[in-house]
Amino acid sequence: MKISNRLMDIFFSRKFLAVAIASVMCWFGKIESQYWTIIAVAYIGANLADSKIKKKNMEGESSDKSNL
């Protein structure tokens, strides 16, 4: 995958967009910092879970090929 495609996927992901909007809203005082913190922690947790699932799937695919 090209680097530019990967950057576009990251930049325009829904999770990132939610954090970006929350950051702007916090900057302008539309939401309190405690809500921004909750959104940021949810974003980090979702990305961590996503990476663990992808890693597990990649490990499963490599072990399945060795059984053939």
PDB file of N, CA, C and O in Angstrom:
ATOM      1  N   MET A   1       0.857  -1.187   0.000  1.00  0.00           N
ATOM      2  CA  MET A   1       0.000   0.000   0.000  1.00  0.00           C
ATOM      3  C   MET A   1       0.893   1.236   0.000  1.00  0.00           C
ATOM      4  O   MET A   1       1.877   1.306   0.736  1.00  0.00           O
ATOM      5  N   LYS A   2       0.544   2.187  -0.817  1.00  0.00           N
ATOM      6  CA  LYS A   2       1.320   3.414  -0.888  1.00  0.00           C
ATOM      7  C   LYS A   2       1.195   4.202   0.409  1.00  0.00           C
ATOM      8  O   LYS A   2       0.185   4.133   1.109  1.00  0.00           O
ATOM      9  N   ILE A   3       2.238   4.941   0.703  1.00  0.00           N
ATOM     10  CA  ILE A   3       2.235   5.760   1.923  1.00  0.00           C
ATOM     11  C   ILE A   3       1.127   6.796   1.867  1.00  0.00           C
ATOM     12  O   ILE A   3       0.471   7.051   2.876  1.00  0.00           O
ATOM     13  N   SER A   4       0.908   7.396   0.709  1.00  0.00           N
ATOM     14  CA  SER A   4      -0.134   8.417   0.604  1.00  0.00           C
ATOM     15  C   SER A   4      -1.520   7.828   0.859  1.00  0.00           C
ATOM     16  O   SER A   4      -2.356   8.481   1.484  1.00  0.00           O
ATOM     17  N   ASN A   5      -1.778   6.612   0.390  1.00  0.00           N
ATOM     18  CA  ASN A   5      -3.065   5.958   0.655  1.00  0.00           C
ATOM     19  C   ASN A   5      -3.234   5.681   2.139  1.00  0.00           C
ATOM     20  O   ASN A   5      -4.319   5.866   2.691  1.00  0.00           O
ATOM     21  N   ARG A   6      -2.169   5.240   2.782  1.00  0.00           N
ATOM     22  CA  ARG A   6      -2.231   4.946   4.221  1.00  0.00           C
ATOM     23  C   ARG A   6      -2.498   6.230   5.009  1.00  0.00           C
ATOM     24  O   ARG A   6      -3.299   6.225   5.944  1.00  0.00           O
ATOM     25  N   LEU A   7      -1.837   7.319   4.643  1.00  0.00           N
ATOM     26  CA  LEU A   7      -2.064   8.594   5.325  1.00  0.00           C
ATOM     27  C   LEU A   7      -3.493   9.083   5.126  1.00  0.00           C
ATOM     28  O   LEU A   7      -4.096   9.629   6.049  1.00  0.00           O
ATOM     29  N   MET A   8      -4.030   8.895   3.946  1.00  0.00           N
ATOM     30  CA  MET A   8      -5.414   9.299   3.688  1.00  0.00           C
ATOM     31  C   MET A   8      -6.377   8.454   4.512  1.00  0.00           C
ATOM     32  O   MET A   8      -7.366   8.970   5.034  1.00  0.00           O
ATOM     33  N   ASP A   9      -6.096   7.161   4.631  1.00  0.00           N
ATOM     34  CA  ASP A   9      -6.945   6.288   5.458  1.00  0.00           C
ATOM     35  C   ASP A   9      -6.941   6.743   6.909  1.00  0.00           C
ATOM     36  O   ASP A   9      -7.985   6.775   7.561  1.00  0.00           O
ATOM     37  N   ILE A  10      -5.764   7.093   7.409  1.00  0.00           N
ATOM     38  CA  ILE A  10      -5.662   7.544   8.797  1.00  0.00           C
ATOM     39  C   ILE A  10      -6.349   8.889   8.969  1.00  0.00           C
ATOM     40  O   ILE A  10      -7.109   9.084   9.918  1.00  0.00           O
ATOM     41  N   PHE A  11      -6.088   9.812   8.061  1.00  0.00           N
ATOM     42  CA  PHE A  11      -6.593  11.172   8.214  1.00  0.00           C
ATOM     43  C   PHE A  11      -8.112  11.224   8.116  1.00  0.00           C
ATOM     44  O   PHE A  11      -8.753  11.992   8.833  1.00  0.00           O
ATOM     45  N   PHE A  12      -8.683  10.425   7.248  1.00  0.00           N
ATOM     46  CA  PHE A  12     -10.122  10.497   7.033  1.00  0.00           C
ATOM     47  C   PHE A  12     -10.911   9.391   7.741  1.00  0.00           C
ATOM     48  O   PHE A  12     -12.088   9.185   7.448  1.00  0.00           O
ATOM     49  N   SER A  13     -10.274   8.692   8.659  1.00  0.00           N
ATOM     50  CA  SER A  13     -11.016   7.665   9.379  1.00  0.00           C
ATOM     51  C   SER A  13     -12.052   8.322  10.280  1.00  0.00           C
ATOM     52  O   SER A  13     -11.870   9.451  10.737  1.00  0.00           O
ATOM     53  N   ARG A  14     -13.108   7.623  10.522  1.00  0.00           N
ATOM     54  CA  ARG A  14     -14.199   8.172  11.343  1.00  0.00           C
ATOM     55  C   ARG A  14     -13.744   8.438  12.766  1.00  0.00           C
ATOM     56  O   ARG A  14     -14.138   9.433  13.375  1.00  0.00           O
ATOM     57  N   LYS A  15     -12.915   7.551  13.296  1.00  0.00           N
ATOM     58  CA  LYS A  15     -12.441   7.754  14.669  1.00  0.00           C
ATOM     59  C   LYS A  15     -11.599   9.017  14.769  1.00  0.00           C
ATOM     60  O   LYS A  15     -11.766   9.807  15.698  1.00  0.00           O
ATOM     61  N   PHE A  16     -10.697   9.209  13.815  1.00  0.00           N
ATOM     62  CA  PHE A  16      -9.853  10.395  13.829  1.00  0.00           C
ATOM     63  C   PHE A  16     -10.689  11.651  13.641  1.00  0.00           C
ATOM     64  O   PHE A  16     -10.450  12.671  14.286  1.00  0.00           O
ATOM     65  N   LEU A  17     -11.658  11.568  12.765  1.00  0.00           N
ATOM     66  CA  LEU A  17     -12.532  12.714  12.529  1.00  0.00           C
ATOM     67  C   LEU A  17     -13.284  13.101  13.797  1.00  0.00           C
ATOM     68  O   LEU A  17     -13.461  14.288  14.071  1.00  0.00           O
ATOM     69  N   ALA A  18     -13.725  12.121  14.568  1.00  0.00           N
ATOM     70  CA  ALA A  18     -14.424  12.398  15.822  1.00  0.00           C
ATOM     71  C   ALA A  18     -13.506  13.105  16.817  1.00  0.00           C
ATOM     72  O   ALA A  18     -13.935  14.041  17.493  1.00  0.00           O
ATOM     73  N   VAL A  19     -12.263  12.676  16.914  1.00  0.00           N
ATOM     74  CA  VAL A  19     -11.314  13.318  17.829  1.00  0.00           C
ATOM     75  C   VAL A  19     -10.976  14.720  17.347  1.00  0.00           C
ATOM     76  O   VAL A  19     -10.846  15.639  18.156  1.00  0.00           O
ATOM     77  N   ALA A  20     -10.834  14.892  16.053  1.00  0.00           N
ATOM     78  CA  ALA A  20     -10.533  16.218  15.513  1.00  0.00           C
ATOM     79  C   ALA A  20     -11.677  17.193  15.791  1.00  0.00           C
ATOM     80  O   ALA A  20     -11.439  18.332  16.194  1.00  0.00           O
ATOM     81  N   ILE A  21     -12.896  16.758  15.580  1.00  0.00           N
ATOM     82  CA  ILE A  21     -14.054  17.617  15.841  1.00  0.00           C
ATOM     83  C   ILE A  21     -14.152  17.936  17.328  1.00  0.00           C
ATOM     84  O   ILE A  21     -14.428  19.075  17.705  1.00  0.00           O
ATOM     85  N   ALA A  22     -13.924  16.923  18.181  1.00  0.00           N
ATOM     86  CA  ALA A  22     -13.960  17.154  19.623  1.00  0.00           C
ATOM     87  C   ALA A  22     -12.866  18.126  20.048  1.00  0.00           C
ATOM     88  O   ALA A  22     -13.079  18.945  20.942  1.00  0.00           O
ATOM     89  N   SER A  23     -11.711  18.045  19.425  1.00  0.00           N
ATOM     90  CA  SER A  23     -10.619  18.962  19.752  1.00  0.00           C
ATOM     91  C   SER A  23     -10.979  20.400  19.400  1.00  0.00           C
ATOM     92  O   SER A  23     -10.724  21.320  20.176  1.00  0.00           O
ATOM     93  N   VAL A  24     -11.569  20.583  18.237  1.00  0.00           N
ATOM     94  CA  VAL A  24     -11.985  21.923  17.828  1.00  0.00           C
ATOM     95  C   VAL A  24     -13.075  22.447  18.754  1.00  0.00           C
ATOM     96  O   VAL A  24     -13.059  23.614  19.145  1.00  0.00           O
ATOM     97  N   MET A  25     -14.015  21.586  19.099  1.00  0.00           N
ATOM     98  CA  MET A  25     -15.095  22.011  19.992  1.00  0.00           C
ATOM     99  C   MET A  25     -14.556  22.361  21.379  1.00  0.00           C
ATOM    100  O   MET A  25     -15.030  23.308  22.006  1.00  0.00           O
ATOM    101  N   CYS A  26     -13.572  21.606  21.858  1.00  0.00           N
ATOM    102  CA  CYS A  26     -12.966  21.900  23.150  1.00  0.00           C
ATOM    103  C   CYS A  26     -12.196  23.221  23.082  1.00  0.00           C
ATOM    104  O   CYS A  26     -12.249  24.025  24.013  1.00  0.00           O
ATOM    105  N   TRP A  27     -11.490  23.438  21.986  1.00  0.00           N
ATOM    106  CA  TRP A  27     -10.732  24.680  21.790  1.00  0.00           C
ATOM    107  C   TRP A  27     -11.647  25.895  21.868  1.00  0.00           C
ATOM    108  O   TRP A  27     -11.285  26.908  22.468  1.00  0.00           O
ATOM    109  N   PHE A  28     -12.829  25.803  21.264  1.00  0.00           N
ATOM    110  CA  PHE A  28     -13.762  26.925  21.254  1.00  0.00           C
ATOM    111  C   PHE A  28     -14.710  26.926  22.456  1.00  0.00           C
ATOM    112  O   PHE A  28     -15.610  27.762  22.532  1.00  0.00           O
ATOM    113  N   GLY A  29     -14.517  26.008  23.382  1.00  0.00           N
ATOM    114  CA  GLY A  29     -15.300  25.988  24.609  1.00  0.00           C
ATOM    115  C   GLY A  29     -16.707  25.437  24.455  1.00  0.00           C
ATOM    116  O   GLY A  29     -17.570  25.710  25.290  1.00  0.00           O
ATOM    117  N   LYS A  30     -16.952  24.678  23.419  1.00  0.00           N
ATOM    118  CA  LYS A  30     -18.279  24.090  23.199  1.00  0.00           C
ATOM    119  C   LYS A  30     -18.480  22.809  24.006  1.00  0.00           C
ATOM    120  O   LYS A  30     -19.614  22.455  24.329  1.00  0.00           O
ATOM    121  N   ILE A  31     -17.398  22.119  24.330  1.00  0.00           N
ATOM    122  CA  ILE A  31     -17.474  20.966  25.212  1.00  0.00           C
ATOM    123  C   ILE A  31     -16.408  21.131  26.291  1.00  0.00           C
ATOM    124  O   ILE A  31     -15.415  21.833  26.102  1.00  0.00           O
ATOM    125  N   GLU A  32     -16.632  20.475  27.420  1.00  0.00           N
ATOM    126  CA  GLU A  32     -15.673  20.556  28.515  1.00  0.00           C
ATOM    127  C   GLU A  32     -14.519  19.591  28.272  1.00  0.00           C
ATOM    128  O   GLU A  32     -14.649  18.625  27.520  1.00  0.00           O
ATOM    129  N   SER A  33     -13.404  19.862  28.911  1.00  0.00           N
ATOM    130  CA  SER A  33     -12.210  19.047  28.704  1.00  0.00           C
ATOM    131  C   SER A  33     -12.402  17.601  29.160  1.00  0.00           C
ATOM    132  O   SER A  33     -11.767  16.697  28.618  1.00  0.00           O
ATOM    133  N   GLN A  34     -13.265  17.372  30.145  1.00  0.00           N
ATOM    134  CA  GLN A  34     -13.486  15.994  30.598  1.00  0.00           C
ATOM    135  C   GLN A  34     -14.140  15.157  29.499  1.00  0.00           C
ATOM    136  O   GLN A  34     -13.855  13.965  29.392  1.00  0.00           O
ATOM    137  N   TYR A  35     -15.005  15.751  28.686  1.00  0.00           N
ATOM    138  CA  TYR A  35     -15.621  15.015  27.584  1.00  0.00           C
ATOM    139  C   TYR A  35     -14.612  14.759  26.474  1.00  0.00           C
ATOM    140  O   TYR A  35     -14.634  13.711  25.828  1.00  0.00           O
ATOM    141  N   TRP A  36     -13.726  15.732  26.259  1.00  0.00           N
ATOM    142  CA  TRP A  36     -12.675  15.534  25.267  1.00  0.00           C
ATOM    143  C   TRP A  36     -11.780  14.375  25.701  1.00  0.00           C
ATOM    144  O   TRP A  36     -11.370  13.563  24.872  1.00  0.00           O
ATOM    145  N   THR A  37     -11.481  14.299  26.977  1.00  0.00           N
ATOM    146  CA  THR A  37     -10.640  13.226  27.495  1.00  0.00           C
ATOM    147  C   THR A  37     -11.296  11.869  27.265  1.00  0.00           C
ATOM    148  O   THR A  37     -10.625  10.914  26.873  1.00  0.00           O
ATOM    149  N   ILE A  38     -12.592  11.777  27.504  1.00  0.00           N
ATOM    150  CA  ILE A  38     -13.313  10.520  27.286  1.00  0.00           C
ATOM    151  C   ILE A  38     -13.244  10.125  25.809  1.00  0.00           C
ATOM    152  O   ILE A  38     -13.015   8.960  25.484  1.00  0.00           O
ATOM    153  N   ILE A  39     -13.440  11.085  24.932  1.00  0.00           N
ATOM    154  CA  ILE A  39     -13.384  10.808  23.486  1.00  0.00           C
ATOM    155  C   ILE A  39     -11.982  10.367  23.086  1.00  0.00           C
ATOM    156  O   ILE A  39     -11.830   9.425  22.307  1.00  0.00           O
ATOM    157  N   ALA A  40     -10.955  11.036  23.609  1.00  0.00           N
ATOM    158  CA  ALA A  40      -9.578  10.688  23.268  1.00  0.00           C
ATOM    159  C   ALA A  40      -9.219   9.287  23.761  1.00  0.00           C
ATOM    160  O   ALA A  40      -8.569   8.525  23.046  1.00  0.00           O
ATOM    161  N   VAL A  41      -9.639   8.945  24.978  1.00  0.00           N
ATOM    162  CA  VAL A  41      -9.360   7.604  25.511  1.00  0.00           C
ATOM    163  C   VAL A  41     -10.091   6.540  24.690  1.00  0.00           C
ATOM    164  O   VAL A  41      -9.539   5.472  24.426  1.00  0.00           O
ATOM    165  N   ALA A  42     -11.316   6.826  24.290  1.00  0.00           N
ATOM    166  CA  ALA A  42     -12.061   5.880  23.443  1.00  0.00           C
ATOM    167  C   ALA A  42     -11.364   5.698  22.098  1.00  0.00           C
ATOM    168  O   ALA A  42     -11.301   4.584  21.579  1.00  0.00           O
ATOM    169  N   TYR A  43     -10.842   6.780  21.533  1.00  0.00           N
ATOM    170  CA  TYR A  43     -10.117   6.719  20.263  1.00  0.00           C
ATOM    171  C   TYR A  43      -8.871   5.846  20.391  1.00  0.00           C
ATOM    172  O   TYR A  43      -8.611   4.989  19.547  1.00  0.00           O
ATOM    173  N   ILE A  44      -8.103   6.075  21.458  1.00  0.00           N
ATOM    174  CA  ILE A  44      -6.887   5.299  21.675  1.00  0.00           C
ATOM    175  C   ILE A  44      -7.225   3.829  21.900  1.00  0.00           C
ATOM    176  O   ILE A  44      -6.565   2.947  21.351  1.00  0.00           O
ATOM    177  N   GLY A  45      -8.243   3.565  22.701  1.00  0.00           N
ATOM    178  CA  GLY A  45      -8.650   2.189  22.960  1.00  0.00           C
ATOM    179  C   GLY A  45      -9.134   1.473  21.714  1.00  0.00           C
ATOM    180  O   GLY A  45      -8.823   0.300  21.505  1.00  0.00           O
ATOM    181  N   ALA A  46      -9.894   2.175  20.888  1.00  0.00           N
ATOM    182  CA  ALA A  46     -10.392   1.568  19.649  1.00  0.00           C
ATOM    183  C   ALA A  46      -9.245   1.256  18.696  1.00  0.00           C
ATOM    184  O   ALA A  46      -9.243   0.211  18.046  1.00  0.00           O
ATOM    185  N   ASN A  47      -8.278   2.153  18.612  1.00  0.00           N
ATOM    186  CA  ASN A  47      -7.127   1.893  17.746  1.00  0.00           C
ATOM    187  C   ASN A  47      -6.281   0.741  18.270  1.00  0.00           C
ATOM    188  O   ASN A  47      -5.772  -0.063  17.490  1.00  0.00           O
ATOM    189  N   LEU A  48      -6.130   0.658  19.578  1.00  0.00           N
ATOM    190  CA  LEU A  48      -5.378  -0.448  20.163  1.00  0.00           C
ATOM    191  C   LEU A  48      -6.074  -1.775  19.899  1.00  0.00           C
ATOM    192  O   LEU A  48      -5.431  -2.752  19.516  1.00  0.00           O
ATOM    193  N   ALA A  49      -7.380  -1.812  20.102  1.00  0.00           N
ATOM    194  CA  ALA A  49      -8.141  -3.037  19.841  1.00  0.00           C
ATOM    195  C   ALA A  49      -8.073  -3.426  18.365  1.00  0.00           C
ATOM    196  O   ALA A  49      -7.926  -4.601  18.029  1.00  0.00           O
ATOM    197  N   ASP A  50      -8.181  -2.435  17.497  1.00  0.00           N
ATOM    198  CA  ASP A  50      -8.119  -2.682  16.058  1.00  0.00           C
ATOM    199  C   ASP A  50      -6.768  -3.269  15.660  1.00  0.00           C
ATOM    200  O   ASP A  50      -6.706  -4.209  14.868  1.00  0.00           O
ATOM    201  N   SER A  51      -5.688  -2.717  16.207  1.00  0.00           N
ATOM    202  CA  SER A  51      -4.364  -3.226  15.858  1.00  0.00           C
ATOM    203  C   SER A  51      -4.147  -4.640  16.403  1.00  0.00           C
ATOM    204  O   SER A  51      -3.515  -5.466  15.745  1.00  0.00           O
ATOM    205  N   LYS A  52      -4.665  -4.922  17.596  1.00  0.00           N
ATOM    206  CA  LYS A  52      -4.533  -6.270  18.154  1.00  0.00           C
ATOM    207  C   LYS A  52      -5.308  -7.283  17.327  1.00  0.00           C
ATOM    208  O   LYS A  52      -4.826  -8.392  17.098  1.00  0.00           O
ATOM    209  N   ILE A  53      -6.492  -6.919  16.881  1.00  0.00           N
ATOM    210  CA  ILE A  53      -7.303  -7.822  16.059  1.00  0.00           C
ATOM    211  C   ILE A  53      -6.617  -8.082  14.721  1.00  0.00           C
ATOM    212  O   ILE A  53      -6.564  -9.222  14.259  1.00  0.00           O
ATOM    213  N   LYS A  54      -6.096  -7.034  14.105  1.00  0.00           N
ATOM    214  CA  LYS A  54      -5.396  -7.206  12.826  1.00  0.00           C
ATOM    215  C   LYS A  54      -4.164  -8.080  13.000  1.00  0.00           C
ATOM    216  O   LYS A  54      -3.885  -8.938  12.163  1.00  0.00           O
ATOM    217  N   LYS A  55      -3.418  -7.864  14.095  1.00  0.00           N
ATOM    218  CA  LYS A  55      -2.221  -8.662  14.347  1.00  0.00           C
ATOM    219  C   LYS A  55      -2.588 -10.129  14.547  1.00  0.00           C
ATOM    220  O   LYS A  55      -1.911 -11.018  14.031  1.00  0.00           O
ATOM    221  N   LYS A  56      -3.659 -10.378  15.295  1.00  0.00           N
ATOM    222  CA  LYS A  56      -4.091 -11.750  15.538  1.00  0.00           C
ATOM    223  C   LYS A  56      -4.531 -12.416  14.230  1.00  0.00           C
ATOM    224  O   LYS A  56      -4.230 -13.586  13.994  1.00  0.00           O
ATOM    225  N   ASN A  57      -5.238 -11.673  13.388  1.00  0.00           N
ATOM    226  CA  ASN A  57      -5.674 -12.217  12.101  1.00  0.00           C
ATOM    227  C   ASN A  57      -4.486 -12.521  11.202  1.00  0.00           C
ATOM    228  O   ASN A  57      -4.486 -13.525  10.490  1.00  0.00           O
ATOM    229  N   MET A  58      -3.477 -11.661  11.229  1.00  0.00           N
ATOM    230  CA  MET A  58      -2.290 -11.898  10.407  1.00  0.00           C
ATOM    231  C   MET A  58      -1.531 -13.132  10.896  1.00  0.00           C
ATOM    232  O   MET A  58      -1.027 -13.914  10.090  1.00  0.00           O
ATOM    233  N   GLU A  59      -1.453 -13.304  12.211  1.00  0.00           N
ATOM    234  CA  GLU A  59      -0.786 -14.492  12.756  1.00  0.00           C
ATOM    235  C   GLU A  59      -1.572 -15.743  12.409  1.00  0.00           C
ATOM    236  O   GLU A  59      -0.979 -16.780  12.111  1.00  0.00           O
ATOM    237  N   GLY A  60      -2.879 -15.667  12.440  1.00  0.00           N
ATOM    238  CA  GLY A  60      -3.722 -16.809  12.106  1.00  0.00           C
ATOM    239  C   GLY A  60      -3.597 -17.197  10.647  1.00  0.00           C
ATOM    240  O   GLY A  60      -3.607 -18.384  10.320  1.00  0.00           O
ATOM    241  N   GLU A  61      -3.479 -16.218   9.767  1.00  0.00           N
ATOM    242  CA  GLU A  61      -3.339 -16.491   8.342  1.00  0.00           C
ATOM    243  C   GLU A  61      -1.997 -17.155   8.048  1.00  0.00           C
ATOM    244  O   GLU A  61      -1.926 -18.067   7.224  1.00  0.00           O
ATOM    245  N   SER A  62      -0.942 -16.711   8.707  1.00  0.00           N
ATOM    246  CA  SER A  62       0.367 -17.310   8.442  1.00  0.00           C
ATOM    247  C   SER A  62       0.440 -18.740   8.957  1.00  0.00           C
ATOM    248  O   SER A  62       1.094 -19.578   8.336  1.00  0.00           O
ATOM    249  N   SER A  63      -0.212 -19.042  10.077  1.00  0.00           N
ATOM    250  CA  SER A  63      -0.187 -20.405  10.582  1.00  0.00           C
ATOM    251  C   SER A  63      -1.093 -21.319   9.749  1.00  0.00           C
ATOM    252  O   SER A  63      -0.811 -22.511   9.625  1.00  0.00           O
ATOM    253  N   ASP A  64      -2.166 -20.784   9.184  1.00  0.00           N
ATOM    254  CA  ASP A  64      -3.030 -21.581   8.325  1.00  0.00           C
ATOM    255  C   ASP A  64      -2.301 -22.005   7.050  1.00  0.00           C
ATOM    256  O   ASP A  64      -2.501 -23.118   6.564  1.00  0.00           O
ATOM    257  N   LYS A  65      -1.471 -21.138   6.516  1.00  0.00           N
ATOM    258  CA  LYS A  65      -0.740 -21.462   5.284  1.00  0.00           C
ATOM    259  C   LYS A  65       0.294 -22.543   5.525  1.00  0.00           C
ATOM    260  O   LYS A  65       0.583 -23.328   4.621  1.00  0.00           O
ATOM    261  N   SER A  66       0.863 -22.605   6.730  1.00  0.00           N
ATOM    262  CA  SER A  66       1.868 -23.601   7.007  1.00  0.00           C
ATOM    263  C   SER A  66       1.265 -25.006   7.117  1.00  0.00           C
ATOM    264  O   SER A  66       1.980 -25.998   6.969  1.00  0.00           O
ATOM    265  N   ASN A  67      -0.025 -25.095   7.373  1.00  0.00           N
ATOM    266  CA  ASN A  67      -0.682 -26.394   7.512  1.00  0.00           C
ATOM    267  C   ASN A  67      -1.012 -27.012   6.165  1.00  0.00           C
ATOM    268  O   ASN A  67      -1.375 -28.186   6.109  1.00  0.00           O
ATOM    269  N   LEU A  68      -0.896 -26.254   5.071  1.00  0.00           N
ATOM    270  CA  LEU A  68      -1.255 -26.786   3.755  1.00  0.00           C
ATOM    271  C   LEU A  68      -0.254 -27.738   3.226  1.00  0.00           C
ATOM    272  O   LEU A  68      -0.425 -28.265   2.126  1.00  0.00           O
TER     273      LEU A  68
END
